[in-house]
Amino acid sequence: MTNVTNELTSDLLKSWGHVPGPDFGKALSEGQAAFAAGYDLDLIRNKLERLKPPPAPPTLPLHETGAVPFHVNIDASDADELDNIEKVGETMTAVMRTPTVIAGSVMPDACPAGPVGTIPVGGVVATRNAIHPGMHSADICCSVMLTNFGDADPKAVLDAAHAVTHFGAGGRKQGQRFTVSQKMIEAFAANPFLDGPKMQRMIVEHMGTQGDGNHFLFVGTSRATGETCMVTHHGSRGPGAVLYKLGMNVAQKFRKKLSPDTLKQNAWIPADTQEGKDYWEALQLIRKWTKANHTGLHQATVESVGAQMKERFWNEHNFVFRRGDIYYHGKGATPAWDGYAPDATGLTLIPLNMAEPVLVVRGKDRDHALGFSPHGAGRNFSRSEHKRRMGEVTPEQMLAAETAGLDIRFFANKIDASELPSSYKKADTVVEQIKKYDLAEIVDYIDPFGCIMAGDIPPFWMNKKNRKGRR
């Protein structure tokens, strides 16, 4: 006998390579029975081999630093921009170590979006057989839609839109909700990522809502035609946030098995698994819901004004796109190749800030941008840093100075200073870099008349805390 023992224990089984699981109890029971019957331990060990789990597959190591380079399509002209680019480079360098990643790119509007190793805003990451929920973030399918109202009065359009839209946390109250098609409700219910009761409630309550932060409703005039256009910017709201959380939970389970050294925020779902196929389909359904959300607000405004819709198109910039067998994760980056989606028109939108035009562009599908263009102006420093730099200047004073002549509204009737133009990168700098790096052809400018934003709304968790304090 190679082992000397008075009993056959679970610890001994573990030392033989058995792992707690469905067959562990059976192995322990059989082994103890054989031991009690006087069998040799080596014989027992061999007999129980059939109940051992198969060896775990080898884990995937991280790429060596610098082994997968990324393209940089951004310049710095001052200290803030230089600091921003350094931070973007640091986080992208860490992202590129993820085992599934094969290429990356940084847009002119790039800025950090979390701890080092988190894909930055303005980042594009290409992967093989992998969907990374953390690379599209909780604001799945954040997107912009334009409707051309022809010769309608811009103020009439803005007034009508203000009466129609809904900013802030949560959804619409009963009696104020937009219609969600039964077909869409059934499609959500048929997907294992989208069939929960919370999701089913949110796809109804959150339809026709825009959220907060940098989401907006913009009205302006086409420089090419003089016609009035409306642009909305928001994502998939509560439904997208729920899907993101579920997707990250599944991705973490795969990460622990396949690559425990990968950063948690870069966990992935293998695209060829059933979970991967279900998640991909869930993303497409969330995209349909988000487009319907935009469309509902636009169409309600068209009908309220009594105008004729002359043109409408949209594009997303927080999403995962498939091109051949490669998955492209755009975090605040706009696809710039023909046919990136069945409803692609060849035109996409790049908003800058509330006092600057929305660019209408045609993408150029450049290799050094992995087929993407910027999604907006981006930031060189955080919201809190912007507020600190305001000093003694009030939000009212800053709004008046930076948006003179424009009709700027905040849905909550309180100015969010962190969304004023000075909190963003200089618009002309971003436009120059779009041209310098040949990322897109600008075909029109929608010059601003006015816009609506959520305003300075306390976070939902703060409201919840205050309500508890009043009890």
C-alpha positions as CSV (number, residue, x, y, z in Angstrom):
1,M,0.0,0.0,0.0
2,T,1.3,3.5,-0.9
3,N,-1.0,5.2,1.7
4,V,-1.4,4.5,5.3
5,T,-4.7,5.7,6.9
6,N,-7.3,4.5,9.3
7,E,-10.2,5.9,7.1
8,L,-10.9,7.2,3.7
9,T,-11.7,10.9,4.0
10,S,-12.8,13.6,1.7
11,D,-9.4,15.2,2.2
12,L,-7.8,12.0,0.8
13,L,-10.1,12.1,-2.2
14,K,-9.1,15.7,-2.9
15,S,-5.4,14.8,-2.7
16,W,-6.2,12.2,-5.4
17,G,-7.6,14.9,-7.6
18,H,-11.3,14.6,-6.9
19,V,-13.2,17.9,-6.9
20,P,-16.4,18.6,-4.9
21,G,-19.2,18.3,-7.3
22,P,-22.0,15.9,-8.5
23,D,-19.7,12.8,-8.4
24,F,-17.7,13.6,-5.2
25,G,-20.3,12.2,-2.8
26,K,-20.6,9.0,-4.9
27,A,-16.8,8.6,-5.0
28,L,-16.6,9.1,-1.2
29,S,-19.3,6.6,-0.5
30,E,-17.9,3.9,-2.9
31,G,-14.4,4.5,-1.6
32,Q,-15.4,4.2,2.1
33,A,-17.3,1.0,1.3
34,A,-14.3,-0.5,-0.5
35,F,-12.0,0.6,2.3
36,A,-14.2,-1.0,4.9
37,A,-14.2,-4.2,2.9
38,G,-10.4,-4.3,3.1
39,Y,-9.5,-3.3,-0.4
40,D,-6.0,-1.8,-1.0
41,L,-5.9,2.0,-1.3
42,D,-4.2,1.9,-4.7
43,L,-6.9,-0.4,-6.0
44,I,-9.6,1.9,-4.6
45,R,-7.9,4.9,-6.1
46,N,-7.8,3.3,-9.6
47,K,-11.4,2.2,-9.3
48,L,-12.5,5.8,-8.5
49,E,-10.7,7.4,-11.4
50,R,-13.8,7.3,-13.5
51,L,-15.5,9.7,-11.1
52,K,-12.9,12.4,-11.3
53,P,-13.8,15.5,-13.3
54,P,-12.0,16.0,-16.6
55,P,-8.9,18.2,-16.2
56,A,-9.7,21.9,-16.5
57,P,-8.6,23.4,-19.9
58,P,-5.5,25.6,-19.7
59,T,-6.2,29.2,-18.9
60,L,-5.5,31.9,-21.4
61,P,-2.6,34.2,-20.4
62,L,-2.6,37.9,-20.9
63,H,-0.8,39.3,-23.9
64,E,2.5,40.8,-23.1
65,T,2.5,44.6,-22.7
66,G,2.7,46.1,-26.2
67,A,2.3,42.8,-28.0
68,V,-1.0,44.1,-29.5
69,P,-0.5,47.7,-30.4
70,F,-3.3,50.2,-30.9
71,H,-3.7,53.2,-33.3
72,V,-3.8,56.7,-31.9
73,N,-5.9,59.3,-33.8
74,I,-5.6,62.1,-31.3
75,D,-3.4,65.1,-30.7
76,A,-2.6,67.4,-27.7
77,S,-2.2,71.2,-27.9
78,D,-2.2,72.0,-24.2
79,A,-1.4,70.5,-20.8
80,D,-5.0,69.2,-20.2
81,E,-5.1,67.4,-23.5
82,L,-1.6,66.0,-23.0
83,D,-2.6,64.6,-19.5
84,N,-5.8,63.2,-21.0
85,I,-3.9,61.4,-23.8
86,E,-1.4,59.9,-21.4
87,K,-4.3,58.5,-19.3
88,V,-6.0,57.2,-22.3
89,G,-2.8,55.5,-23.5
90,E,-2.3,54.0,-20.1
91,T,-5.7,52.4,-19.9
92,M,-5.7,51.3,-23.6
93,T,-2.3,49.6,-23.0
94,A,-3.9,47.6,-20.2
95,V,-7.0,46.8,-22.3
96,M,-4.9,45.4,-25.1
97,R,-3.4,42.7,-22.8
98,T,-6.8,40.9,-22.8
99,P,-6.3,37.5,-24.4
100,T,-9.2,37.9,-26.9
101,V,-8.1,41.3,-28.2
102,I,-6.5,41.5,-31.7
103,A,-6.5,45.3,-32.4
104,G,-7.5,48.7,-31.0
105,S,-7.9,52.3,-31.9
106,V,-8.4,55.7,-30.1
107,M,-10.6,58.5,-31.5
108,P,-10.0,62.3,-31.2
109,D,-12.7,62.5,-28.5
110,A,-11.1,59.9,-26.3
111,C,-11.1,60.2,-22.5
112,P,-10.8,57.7,-19.6
113,A,-14.0,56.0,-18.4
114,G,-13.0,54.2,-15.2
115,P,-10.0,52.4,-13.5
116,V,-6.9,51.6,-15.6
117,G,-7.7,48.8,-17.9
118,T,-11.2,50.0,-18.7
119,I,-11.9,50.8,-22.4
120,P,-11.9,54.6,-22.7
121,V,-14.7,56.7,-24.2
122,G,-13.6,57.0,-27.8
123,G,-12.0,53.6,-27.7
124,V,-12.4,50.8,-30.3
125,V,-11.4,47.2,-29.5
126,A,-11.5,44.3,-31.9
127,T,-11.8,40.8,-30.5
128,R,-12.0,37.2,-31.8
129,N,-14.9,35.0,-30.7
130,A,-15.6,37.2,-27.7
131,I,-18.3,39.7,-26.6
132,H,-17.2,42.0,-23.8
133,P,-20.1,43.6,-21.9
134,G,-17.8,45.9,-20.1
135,M,-16.7,47.3,-23.5
136,H,-20.1,48.6,-24.4
137,S,-20.9,49.6,-20.8
138,A,-24.3,49.9,-19.0
139,D,-25.5,52.5,-21.5
140,I,-25.9,49.9,-24.3
141,C,-26.7,51.4,-27.7
142,C,-26.3,55.0,-26.7
143,S,-27.2,56.6,-29.9
144,V,-28.3,59.7,-31.9
145,M,-31.3,60.1,-34.2
146,L,-32.0,63.0,-36.6
147,T,-35.4,64.0,-38.1
148,N,-35.7,66.7,-40.7
149,F,-38.8,68.8,-40.1
150,G,-38.5,70.8,-43.4
151,D,-39.5,74.5,-43.0
152,A,-41.0,74.1,-39.5
153,D,-40.3,76.8,-37.0
154,P,-37.4,75.7,-34.7
155,K,-39.0,77.2,-31.6
156,A,-42.2,75.4,-32.3
157,V,-40.3,72.1,-32.7
158,L,-38.4,72.7,-29.5
159,D,-41.5,73.6,-27.6
160,A,-43.4,70.5,-28.9
161,A,-40.4,68.3,-28.1
162,H,-40.2,69.7,-24.5
163,A,-43.8,68.8,-24.0
164,V,-43.3,65.3,-25.4
165,T,-39.9,64.1,-23.9
166,H,-39.1,62.9,-20.5
167,F,-35.7,63.3,-18.7
168,G,-34.5,62.0,-15.4
169,A,-34.3,58.7,-13.5
170,G,-37.0,56.0,-13.8
171,G,-39.8,55.7,-16.3
172,R,-43.1,57.2,-17.2
173,K,-46.1,57.1,-15.0
174,Q,-49.2,55.1,-15.9
175,G,-51.3,57.1,-18.3
176,Q,-48.2,58.8,-19.8
177,R,-46.5,55.8,-21.3
178,F,-45.6,55.2,-25.0
179,T,-46.8,52.1,-26.7
180,V,-44.5,49.1,-27.0
181,S,-45.4,46.6,-29.7
182,Q,-46.6,43.2,-28.5
183,K,-44.2,41.6,-31.0
184,M,-41.3,43.3,-29.2
185,I,-42.6,42.3,-25.8
186,E,-42.8,38.7,-26.9
187,A,-39.3,38.8,-28.5
188,F,-37.9,40.0,-25.2
189,A,-39.7,37.3,-23.3
190,A,-38.3,34.6,-25.6
191,N,-34.6,35.5,-24.8
192,P,-33.1,34.2,-21.6
193,F,-31.3,37.5,-20.9
194,L,-34.4,39.6,-21.4
195,D,-37.3,37.5,-20.0
196,G,-37.2,38.6,-16.3
197,P,-40.1,40.5,-14.7
198,K,-38.0,43.6,-14.1
199,M,-37.0,43.8,-17.7
200,Q,-40.6,43.2,-18.9
201,R,-41.7,46.2,-16.7
202,M,-38.9,48.5,-17.8
203,I,-39.3,48.0,-21.6
204,V,-42.8,49.6,-21.1
205,E,-42.1,52.2,-18.4
206,H,-38.8,53.5,-20.0
207,M,-40.1,53.8,-23.5
208,G,-40.1,57.5,-24.5
209,T,-37.5,58.5,-21.9
210,Q,-34.0,60.0,-22.2
211,G,-32.3,59.7,-18.8
212,D,-29.8,62.2,-17.6
213,G,-26.1,63.1,-17.9
214,N,-25.0,64.1,-21.4
215,H,-28.2,62.9,-23.1
216,F,-30.1,65.7,-24.9
217,L,-32.7,66.8,-27.4
218,F,-31.2,69.3,-29.8
219,V,-33.0,71.5,-32.4
220,G,-31.1,73.3,-35.2
221,T,-30.9,74.3,-38.8
222,S,-29.2,72.5,-41.6
223,R,-26.5,74.7,-43.0
224,A,-26.9,73.0,-46.4
225,T,-30.7,73.4,-46.8
226,G,-31.9,75.8,-44.1
227,E,-34.4,73.2,-42.9
228,T,-35.1,72.5,-39.2
229,C,-33.7,69.3,-37.7
230,M,-34.1,67.6,-34.3
231,V,-31.5,65.3,-32.9
232,T,-31.9,63.1,-29.8
233,H,-29.1,61.5,-27.8
234,H,-29.8,58.6,-25.3
235,G,-29.3,54.9,-24.9
236,S,-31.3,51.9,-23.9
237,R,-32.1,53.2,-20.4
238,G,-33.2,50.7,-17.7
239,P,-33.5,47.7,-20.1
240,G,-29.9,48.2,-21.3
241,A,-28.6,48.6,-17.7
242,V,-30.3,45.3,-16.7
243,L,-28.9,43.4,-19.7
244,Y,-25.4,44.8,-19.0
245,K,-25.5,43.5,-15.4
246,L,-26.7,40.1,-16.5
247,G,-24.1,39.9,-19.2
248,M,-21.3,40.9,-16.8
249,N,-22.4,38.1,-14.4
250,V,-22.2,35.5,-17.2
251,A,-18.9,36.9,-18.5
252,Q,-17.3,36.7,-15.0
253,K,-18.1,33.0,-14.8
254,F,-16.3,32.5,-18.1
255,R,-13.4,34.7,-17.0
256,K,-12.8,32.7,-13.9
257,K,-12.5,29.5,-15.9
258,L,-10.8,30.8,-19.1
259,S,-8.6,33.7,-17.9
260,P,-8.6,34.6,-14.2
261,D,-5.8,37.1,-14.8
262,T,-8.0,39.1,-17.1
263,L,-9.3,42.3,-15.4
264,K,-12.9,41.9,-14.2
265,Q,-14.1,44.8,-16.4
266,N,-12.7,43.0,-19.5
267,A,-14.5,39.7,-18.9
268,W,-16.1,38.2,-22.0
269,I,-18.7,35.7,-23.2
270,P,-17.4,33.4,-25.9
271,A,-19.5,34.1,-28.9
272,D,-19.7,30.5,-30.0
273,T,-21.4,29.3,-26.8
274,Q,-25.1,29.3,-26.3
275,E,-24.7,32.1,-23.8
276,G,-22.8,34.1,-26.4
277,K,-25.5,33.5,-29.1
278,D,-28.3,34.5,-26.6
279,Y,-26.4,37.6,-25.5
280,W,-25.8,38.7,-29.1
281,E,-29.5,38.3,-29.9
282,A,-30.3,40.2,-26.7
283,L,-28.1,43.1,-27.9
284,Q,-29.9,43.2,-31.2
285,L,-33.3,43.3,-29.4
286,I,-32.1,46.1,-27.1
287,R,-31.0,48.0,-30.3
288,K,-34.5,47.7,-31.7
289,W,-36.0,48.9,-28.5
290,T,-33.6,51.9,-28.4
291,K,-34.4,52.8,-31.9
292,A,-38.1,52.6,-31.2
293,N,-37.5,54.8,-28.1
294,H,-35.9,57.5,-30.3
295,T,-38.5,57.1,-33.0
296,G,-41.4,57.5,-30.6
297,L,-40.2,60.8,-29.4
298,H,-39.5,62.1,-32.9
299,Q,-42.8,61.0,-34.3
300,A,-44.8,62.4,-31.4
301,T,-43.0,65.8,-32.0
302,V,-43.7,65.7,-35.7
303,E,-47.4,65.1,-35.1
304,S,-47.5,67.8,-32.4
305,V,-46.0,70.4,-34.7
306,G,-48.1,69.3,-37.6
307,A,-44.9,69.0,-39.8
308,Q,-43.9,66.5,-42.5
309,M,-41.0,64.3,-41.8
310,K,-38.6,64.7,-44.7
311,E,-35.7,62.5,-43.5
312,R,-34.7,60.4,-40.6
313,F,-31.6,58.4,-39.7
314,W,-29.7,57.3,-36.7
315,N,-26.6,55.6,-35.4
316,E,-25.3,54.0,-32.2
317,H,-21.9,54.6,-30.6
318,N,-21.9,52.3,-27.6
319,F,-22.3,48.9,-29.0
320,V,-20.7,45.7,-30.4
321,F,-20.6,45.3,-34.1
322,R,-19.7,42.1,-36.1
323,R,-17.7,42.2,-39.2
324,G,-16.9,38.8,-40.6
325,D,-15.8,36.8,-37.6
326,I,-14.4,39.8,-35.7
327,Y,-16.4,41.6,-33.0
328,Y,-15.8,45.4,-32.8
329,H,-16.5,47.1,-29.5
330,G,-17.1,50.8,-29.9
331,K,-17.2,52.7,-26.6
332,G,-18.2,56.2,-27.6
333,A,-17.2,55.5,-31.2
334,T,-19.3,55.5,-34.4
335,P,-19.2,52.8,-37.1
336,A,-17.9,54.3,-40.4
337,W,-18.3,51.5,-42.9
338,D,-21.2,50.9,-45.3
339,G,-23.7,48.4,-44.2
340,Y,-22.6,48.2,-40.6
341,A,-26.2,47.5,-39.8
342,P,-29.3,46.6,-41.9
343,D,-30.7,50.1,-41.4
344,A,-27.5,52.0,-42.0
345,T,-27.9,54.9,-44.4
346,G,-24.3,55.8,-45.0
347,L,-24.7,59.0,-42.8
348,T,-24.0,59.3,-39.1
349,L,-24.0,62.1,-36.6
350,I,-21.3,63.6,-34.4
351,P,-22.6,66.0,-31.7
352,L,-20.0,68.4,-30.2
353,N,-21.7,70.5,-27.5
354,M,-24.9,72.5,-27.0
355,A,-23.4,75.7,-28.5
356,E,-21.9,74.0,-31.5
357,P,-23.3,72.2,-34.6
358,V,-24.1,68.6,-34.9
359,L,-22.0,67.2,-37.7
360,V,-23.6,65.0,-40.4
361,V,-20.8,62.8,-41.7
362,R,-20.1,60.0,-44.1
363,G,-17.6,57.5,-42.7
364,K,-14.4,56.6,-44.4
365,D,-13.7,53.1,-43.0
366,R,-10.0,53.8,-42.3
367,D,-7.9,50.9,-41.1
368,H,-6.1,53.0,-38.6
369,A,-9.5,53.7,-37.0
370,L,-10.7,50.1,-37.3
371,G,-13.5,51.4,-39.4
372,F,-14.8,54.0,-36.9
373,S,-15.1,57.7,-36.4
374,P,-15.6,59.8,-33.3
375,H,-19.0,60.1,-31.5
376,G,-18.6,63.6,-30.1
377,A,-16.3,66.1,-28.4
378,G,-15.3,64.1,-25.3
379,R,-13.7,65.6,-22.2
380,N,-10.2,66.5,-21.0
381,F,-11.1,66.4,-17.3
382,S,-13.9,65.2,-15.1
383,R,-17.2,66.8,-14.3
384,S,-16.0,67.5,-10.7
385,E,-12.8,69.1,-12.0
386,H,-14.9,71.4,-14.3
387,K,-17.0,72.5,-11.4
388,R,-13.9,73.2,-9.3
389,R,-12.4,75.3,-12.1
390,M,-15.6,77.4,-12.2
391,G,-14.4,79.1,-9.0
392,E,-16.9,81.9,-8.1
393,V,-18.6,81.9,-11.4
394,T,-22.2,80.6,-11.1
395,P,-23.9,78.1,-13.4
396,E,-26.3,80.9,-14.5
397,Q,-23.4,83.2,-15.4
398,M,-21.5,80.5,-17.3
399,L,-24.6,79.4,-19.2
400,A,-25.3,83.0,-20.3
401,A,-21.7,83.5,-21.4
402,E,-21.3,80.3,-23.3
403,T,-24.7,79.9,-25.0
404,A,-25.7,83.5,-25.8
405,G,-28.5,83.7,-28.3
406,L,-29.5,80.0,-27.9
407,D,-32.6,78.5,-26.3
408,I,-31.0,76.2,-23.7
409,R,-33.4,74.4,-21.3
410,F,-32.9,72.0,-18.4
411,F,-35.8,69.6,-17.8
412,A,-35.3,69.7,-14.0
413,N,-35.1,73.5,-14.1
414,K,-31.6,73.5,-12.6
415,I,-28.5,74.0,-14.6
416,D,-26.0,71.2,-14.9
417,A,-22.8,73.1,-15.2
418,S,-20.9,70.0,-16.1
419,E,-22.7,69.8,-19.4
420,L,-21.9,73.4,-20.5
421,P,-19.6,73.8,-23.5
422,S,-16.5,74.6,-21.4
423,S,-16.7,71.1,-19.8
424,Y,-15.9,69.5,-23.2
425,K,-13.0,69.5,-25.6
426,K,-12.8,72.4,-28.0
427,A,-15.1,71.5,-30.9
428,D,-12.9,73.0,-33.6
429,T,-10.0,70.9,-32.3
430,V,-12.0,67.7,-32.7
431,V,-13.1,68.7,-36.2
432,E,-9.5,69.4,-37.2
433,Q,-8.5,66.0,-36.0
434,I,-11.4,64.3,-37.8
435,K,-10.0,65.9,-41.0
436,K,-6.3,65.3,-40.2
437,Y,-6.8,61.6,-39.6
438,D,-9.3,61.3,-42.4
439,L,-11.9,59.7,-40.2
440,A,-15.1,61.0,-41.9
441,E,-16.3,63.4,-44.5
442,I,-18.4,66.2,-43.1
443,V,-21.4,66.7,-45.4
444,D,-23.5,69.1,-43.3
445,Y,-23.6,71.1,-40.1
446,I,-26.8,71.4,-38.0
447,D,-26.3,74.8,-36.4
448,P,-27.9,75.1,-33.0
449,F,-31.1,76.8,-32.2
450,G,-31.5,75.3,-28.7
451,C,-31.6,72.1,-26.7
452,I,-33.1,70.4,-23.7
453,M,-31.0,68.5,-21.1
454,A,-31.9,66.7,-17.9
455,G,-30.3,69.3,-15.7
456,D,-28.8,69.0,-12.3
457,I,-30.8,66.1,-10.9
458,P,-29.5,64.3,-7.7
459,P,-28.6,60.7,-8.3
460,F,-31.4,58.3,-7.6
461,W,-29.5,56.7,-4.7
462,M,-29.4,60.1,-3.0
463,N,-33.1,60.6,-3.4
464,K,-33.6,57.1,-1.9
465,K,-31.3,57.9,1.0
466,N,-33.2,61.2,1.7
467,R,-36.6,59.5,1.6
468,K,-35.4,57.0,4.2
469,G,-34.1,59.8,6.4
470,R,-37.5,61.5,6.4
471,R,-39.3,58.4,7.7
